[in-house]
Amino acid sequence: MSSERVSVELCKGINGLDKVVLREVRGSSAEVYLYGGQVTSWKNDHGEELLFVSNKAIFKPPKAIRGGIPICFPQFASHGSLEQHGFARNRFWTIDNDPPPFPTNSSNKAFVDLILRPSEEDMKIWPHSYEFRLRVTLGSGGDLMLTSRIRNTNTDGKSFSFTFAYHTYFSVSDISEVRVEGLETLDYLDNLKEKQRFTEQGDAITFEFEVDKIYLSTPTKIAILDHEKKRTFVLRKDGLPDAVVWNPWDRKAKAMADFGDDEYKHMLCVEAAAVEKPITLKPGEEWRGRQELSAVPSSYCSGQLDPQRVLLGS
């Protein structure tokens, strides 16, 4: 890996927490905190921040960091005795210096491999042995890729099941100017209506009030169009059949201590997820789930062109 092309640096972040900074030769960058294995920044080659992190985010364990890309594992939402969205997002991950080979070409890409294993305390609340490997990659065009590999390492012969989400907070200019394409006509579970099942009616999703929906059997590609910034985020996913769309709107925003009252206007969560049908692994089995994010000029919409062509044409 030639040093003038990419760089990977371990340094201190907010409150002295360790973070890894990935830089790509054209100027794009990403930051990953070892606390939570959480991406907290993704900037394009103009230095513009593409992810939302609240000004009131608390970078202090055991509180999860509000914004960026929290990882929800071993559950999305809250069931039983486990905390909301599981515990992966408020554990300290370690840098994995000896990962098994990833089936991806990593030349000319800045990346870091992290690993999470359960502590004795974790085993008390979720009695399963696992290895969770996460690779965060900044591609040569500034694309951001997260690849998760979760392996069941139980020695007692027991399977385990989990749900999962990359809880991605996109930075948007104004939520009322944003639309999401690729989820129209699909069924969704509405978390604001006790998870009742509905079918999406609009030809694109727009935002005028609180939204908290789990779209089912979604396509591998979703587009988030920010009209004011003339920017489209393209989310591609693999191994993650569902997609969560969330904006807390004003009342919920005011109720969250680590979220500014008006910040809901400048963020939107669209999350690659596996929620409806939990993933079950037998001992020795491994699951892989991947999310790739790119930001392209917003002449692109989901049904049209390959975004790579849009990038080349712009």
C-alpha positions as a printed NumPy array, in Angstrom:
array([[  0.   ,   0.   ,   0.   ],
       [  1.801,   3.149,  -1.14 ],
       [  2.007,   5.747,   1.578],
       [  1.292,   8.781,  -0.578],
       [ -2.042,   7.344,  -1.651],
       [ -3.719,   6.512,   1.622],
       [ -3.053,   6.863,   5.32 ],
       [ -4.327,   5.156,   8.449],
       [ -3.598,   6.857,  11.754],
       [ -4.427,   5.88 ,  15.339],
       [ -4.85 ,   8.984,  17.512],
       [ -6.867,  10.44 ,  20.383],
       [-10.364,  11.78 ,  19.851],
       [-12.882,  13.526,  22.097],
       [-12.353,  12.882,  25.846],
       [ -9.141,  11.008,  25.032],
       [-10.959,   8.106,  23.346],
       [ -8.9  ,   6.255,  20.728],
       [ -9.905,   6.73 ,  17.112],
       [ -8.57 ,   5.7  ,  13.721],
       [ -8.479,   8.279,  10.929],
       [ -8.564,   7.003,   7.338],
       [ -7.46 ,   9.372,   4.568],
       [ -7.631,   8.905,   0.825],
       [ -5.307,  10.643,  -1.66 ],
       [ -7.99 ,  12.936,  -3.14 ],
       [ -8.841,  14.315,   0.289],
       [-11.768,  12.266,   1.549],
       [-11.54 ,  10.938,   5.107],
       [-13.316,   8.864,   7.738],
       [-12.953,   8.524,  11.511],
       [-13.7  ,   5.39 ,  13.516],
       [-13.812,   5.347,  17.311],
       [-12.693,   2.112,  18.978],
       [-15.471,   2.841,  21.471],
       [-18.46 ,   1.291,  19.732],
       [-16.467,   0.435,  16.604],
       [-18.3  ,   3.528,  15.437],
       [-17.72 ,   5.663,  12.359],
       [-18.215,   9.278,  13.518],
       [-17.072,  11.187,  10.438],
       [-17.06 ,  10.695,   6.672],
       [-15.918,  13.662,   4.593],
       [-15.767,  14.045,   0.834],
       [-12.746,  15.4  ,  -1.01 ],
       [-14.007,  18.979,  -0.428],
       [-13.888,  18.358,   3.326],
       [-17.705,  18.428,   3.672],
       [-19.078,  16.253,   6.484],
       [-21.542,  13.674,   5.15 ],
       [-22.608,  12.103,   8.444],
       [-24.564,  13.741,  11.255],
       [-23.239,  13.712,  14.81 ],
       [-25.211,  15.675,  17.404],
       [-23.536,  18.711,  18.966],
       [-24.764,  17.233,  22.246],
       [-23.34 ,  13.743,  21.636],
       [-21.741,  12.368,  24.805],
       [-18.379,  10.771,  24.005],
       [-18.241,   9.057,  27.358],
       [-18.839,   5.386,  28.182],
       [-21.257,   3.807,  28.814],
       [-23.403,   6.208,  26.753],
       [-23.609,   5.397,  23.039],
       [-22.388,   8.148,  20.686],
       [-25.365,   9.979,  19.126],
       [-24.731,  10.036,  15.383],
       [-22.351,   8.641,  12.797],
       [-22.883,   4.907,  12.259],
       [-23.66 ,   3.059,  15.513],
       [-23.723,  -0.721,  15.166],
       [-26.843,  -2.406,  16.536],
       [-25.935,  -5.942,  17.697],
       [-27.037,  -8.431,  18.958],
       [-30.392,  -6.754,  18.626],
       [-32.088,  -3.865,  16.928],
       [-34.657,  -2.028,  19.105],
       [-35.386,  -3.509,  22.527],
       [-36.483,  -6.978,  23.556],
       [-36.071,  -8.817,  26.819],
       [-33.237,  -7.963,  29.181],
       [-30.793,  -6.608,  26.587],
       [-30.385,  -2.86 ,  26.306],
       [-31.91 ,  -0.979,  23.374],
       [-30.005,  -1.741,  20.135],
       [-27.755,  -4.237,  21.913],
       [-24.313,  -3.609,  23.378],
       [-21.831,  -3.512,  20.463],
       [-22.175,   0.278,  20.211],
       [-20.985,   0.882,  23.774],
       [-18.156,  -1.613,  24.081],
       [-14.485,  -1.016,  23.396],
       [-13.372,  -2.775,  20.205],
       [ -9.754,  -3.652,  19.503],
       [ -7.735,  -3.325,  16.323],
       [ -7.58 ,  -6.734,  14.669],
       [ -4.01 ,  -7.152,  13.476],
       [ -4.497, -10.638,  12.127],
       [ -7.889, -10.859,  10.415],
       [ -8.681, -13.822,   8.176],
       [ -8.651, -12.779,   4.515],
       [-11.481, -10.543,   3.362],
       [-12.74 , -11.323,  -0.135],
       [-12.188,  -7.708,  -1.206],
       [ -9.423,  -6.002,  -3.098],
       [ -7.921,  -3.553,  -0.629],
       [ -5.196,  -1.951,  -2.747],
       [ -5.399,   1.861,  -2.89 ],
       [ -7.927,   1.822,  -0.07 ],
       [ -7.483,   3.015,   3.494],
       [ -9.027,   0.511,   5.899],
       [ -8.997,  -0.662,   9.492],
       [ -9.992,  -4.026,  10.921],
       [-11.643,  -4.116,  14.345],
       [-12.785,  -7.03 ,  16.462],
       [-15.216,  -7.422,  19.344],
       [-15.399, -10.47 ,  21.599],
       [-17.683, -10.873,  24.623],
       [-16.48 , -10.042,  28.108],
       [-17.501, -12.106,  31.134],
       [-20.054,  -9.395,  31.948],
       [-21.471,  -9.601,  28.409],
       [-21.811, -13.381,  28.738],
       [-24.088, -12.855,  31.742],
       [-26.575, -10.779,  29.738],
       [-26.161, -12.605,  26.401],
       [-24.627, -16.044,  27.082],
       [-22.993, -16.68 ,  23.704],
       [-19.437, -16.725,  22.475],
       [-18.797, -14.897,  19.205],
       [-16.24 , -12.999,  17.179],
       [-17.485,  -9.84 ,  15.486],
       [-15.039,  -8.568,  12.884],
       [-15.613,  -5.177,  11.297],
       [-13.681,  -3.731,   8.391],
       [-14.162,  -0.017,   7.652],
       [-12.815,   0.924,   4.229],
       [-12.473,   4.291,   2.501],
       [-12.419,   3.618,  -1.24 ],
       [-10.378,   5.476,  -3.832],
       [-13.427,   7.514,  -4.896],
       [-14.303,   8.403,  -1.298],
       [-16.904,   5.651,  -0.89 ],
       [-17.298,   4.301,   2.644],
       [-17.696,   0.545,   3.152],
       [-18.505,  -1.321,   6.349],
       [-18.216,  -5.098,   6.277],
       [-19.287,  -7.091,   9.334],
       [-18.503, -10.75 ,   9.908],
       [-20.059, -12.42 ,  12.925],
       [-19.011, -15.957,  13.843],
       [-20.565, -18.275,  16.425],
       [-17.657, -19.546,  18.568],
       [-19.812, -21.342,  21.168],
       [-18.173, -24.561,  22.377],
       [-21.383, -25.932,  23.912],
       [-23.026, -26.704,  20.571],
       [-25.598, -23.91 ,  20.935],
       [-26.852, -21.775,  18.077],
       [-27.645, -18.128,  18.615],
       [-29.87 , -15.605,  16.844],
       [-29.478, -11.863,  16.461],
       [-30.868,  -8.844,  14.678],
       [-28.625,  -6.141,  13.28 ],
       [-28.467,  -2.637,  11.819],
       [-25.942,  -0.084,  10.636],
       [-27.745,   2.864,  12.292],
       [-26.459,   5.436,   9.753],
       [-27.152,   9.129,  10.428],
       [-26.88 ,  11.084,   7.174],
       [-26.249,  14.827,   7.295],
       [-28.895,  16.672,   5.246],
       [-29.479,  20.358,   4.572],
       [-33.188,  20.36 ,   5.489],
       [-35.277,  17.254,   6.186],
       [-38.289,  18.772,   4.39 ],
       [-36.2  ,  18.934,   1.171],
       [-35.137,  15.279,   1.275],
       [-36.635,  12.28 ,  -0.458],
       [-35.773,   8.602,  -0.356],
       [-36.1  ,   6.429,  -3.458],
       [-36.036,   2.66 ,  -3.725],
       [-38.53 ,   1.81 ,  -0.956],
       [-41.771,   2.783,  -2.712],
       [-44.559,   0.129,  -2.885],
       [-42.815,  -1.993,  -0.214],
       [-44.294,  -3.327,   3.008],
       [-43.082,  -1.806,   6.254],
       [-43.579,  -2.208,   9.998],
       [-44.493,   1.084,  11.664],
       [-42.77 ,   1.414,  15.049],
       [-45.073,   4.357,  15.872],
       [-48.107,   2.076,  15.442],
       [-47.041,  -0.973,  17.443],
       [-45.193,  -2.518,  14.489],
       [-48.351,  -2.852,  12.392],
       [-47.66 ,  -3.778,   8.782],
       [-48.514,  -1.343,   5.978],
       [-47.619,  -0.872,   2.318],
       [-45.794,   2.289,   1.221],
       [-48.058,   4.287,  -1.108],
       [-45.958,   7.263,  -2.238],
       [-43.686,   7.25 ,  -5.275],
       [-40.839,   8.491,  -3.021],
       [-40.607,   8.954,   0.726],
       [-40.678,  12.569,   1.949],
       [-40.715,  13.938,   5.487],
       [-43.267,  16.155,   7.233],
       [-43.424,  14.528,  10.683],
       [-41.825,  11.808,  12.817],
       [-40.992,   8.612,  10.932],
       [-39.851,   5.262,  12.366],
       [-40.382,   2.439,   9.869],
       [-38.779,  -0.893,   9.061],
       [-39.073,  -1.591,   5.314],
       [-39.022,  -5.284,   4.428],
       [-37.382,  -7.2  ,   1.572],
       [-35.747,  -4.048,   0.265],
       [-33.59 ,  -3.703,  -2.853],
       [-29.804,  -3.732,  -2.576],
       [-29.68 ,  -0.032,  -3.517],
       [-31.45 ,   2.952,  -1.88 ],
       [-31.019,   6.629,  -2.788],
       [-31.355,   9.596,  -0.42 ],
       [-31.75 ,  12.81 ,  -2.425],
       [-30.886,  16.121,  -0.758],
       [-32.458,  18.692,  -3.042],
       [-30.874,  21.757,  -1.452],
       [-27.308,  20.375,  -1.472],
       [-27.801,  18.849,  -4.945],
       [-26.376,  15.677,  -3.458],
       [-27.549,  12.085,  -3.497],
       [-26.387,   9.448,  -1.061],
       [-26.429,   5.967,  -2.536],
       [-26.633,   3.13 ,  -0.015],
       [-25.789,  -0.338,  -1.313],
       [-26.156,  -3.337,   0.943],
       [-25.542,  -7.037,   0.995],
       [-26.851,  -9.618,   3.493],
       [-29.196,  -7.03 ,   5.027],
       [-32.739,  -7.455,   3.672],
       [-34.451,  -4.675,   5.645],
       [-34.058,  -0.9  ,   5.796],
       [-34.97 ,   1.322,   8.746],
       [-35.956,   4.956,   8.122],
       [-36.021,   7.235,  11.167],
       [-36.347,  10.904,  12.017],
       [-37.456,  11.819,  15.573],
       [-38.998,  15.206,  14.61 ],
       [-39.4  ,  18.017,  17.149],
       [-41.132,  16.431,  20.152],
       [-38.815,  13.412,  20.436],
       [-35.765,  15.589,  19.68 ],
       [-36.569,  17.765,  22.701],
       [-36.891,  14.66 ,  24.88 ],
       [-33.378,  13.371,  24.079],
       [-30.653,  14.774,  26.332],
       [-27.905,  14.059,  23.783],
       [-29.716,  15.622,  20.807],
       [-30.299,  19.315,  20.008],
       [-33.91 ,  20.519,  19.86 ],
       [-33.698,  21.529,  16.174],
       [-31.126,  19.01 ,  14.983],
       [-33.797,  16.702,  13.551],
       [-33.976,  19.121,  10.606],
       [-30.424,  18.254,   9.572],
       [-30.333,  14.468,   9.868],
       [-31.983,  11.358,   8.512],
       [-31.307,   7.757,   9.491],
       [-31.53 ,   5.213,   6.681],
       [-30.196,   1.938,   7.971],
       [-29.243,  -1.311,   6.274],
       [-30.65 ,  -3.905,   8.651],
       [-31.747,  -7.455,   9.355],
       [-34.669,  -7.024,  11.754],
       [-37.812,  -8.894,  10.691],
       [-36.185, -12.345,  10.497],
       [-33.359, -12.849,  12.998],
       [-30.143, -14.402,  11.71 ],
       [-29.314, -17.749,  13.319],
       [-25.793, -19.16 ,  13.416],
       [-24.773, -22.65 ,  14.455],
       [-21.347, -23.046,  16.099],
       [-18.627, -22.371,  13.532],
       [-21.005, -20.58 ,  11.147],
       [-20.339, -17.011,  10.023],
       [-22.67 , -14.282,   8.768],
       [-21.524, -11.404,   6.613],
       [-23.333,  -8.085,   6.102],
       [-22.028,  -5.161,   4.117],
       [-23.012,  -1.539,   3.569],
       [-21.419,   0.767,   1.008],
       [-22.13 ,   4.507,   0.967],
       [-21.353,   6.951,  -1.797],
       [-22.278,  10.59 ,  -2.339],
       [-22.897,  11.645,  -5.936],
       [-24.289,  14.733,  -7.705],
       [-28.062,  14.555,  -7.494],
       [-28.819,  14.205, -11.169],
       [-28.772,  10.548, -10.072],
       [-31.871,   8.78 ,  -8.807],
       [-32.26 ,   5.131,  -7.936],
       [-33.785,   3.823, -11.144],
       [-31.514,   5.646, -13.574],
       [-27.815,   5.206, -13.905],
       [-24.954,   3.455, -12.328],
       [-23.681,   6.099,  -9.86 ],
       [-20.109,   5.352, -10.867],
       [-20.971,   6.664, -14.324],
       [-22.481,   9.769, -12.803],
       [-19.241,  10.348, -10.915],
       [-17.19 ,   9.887, -14.058],
       [-19.508,  12.121, -16.04 ],
       [-19.533,  14.972, -13.552]])
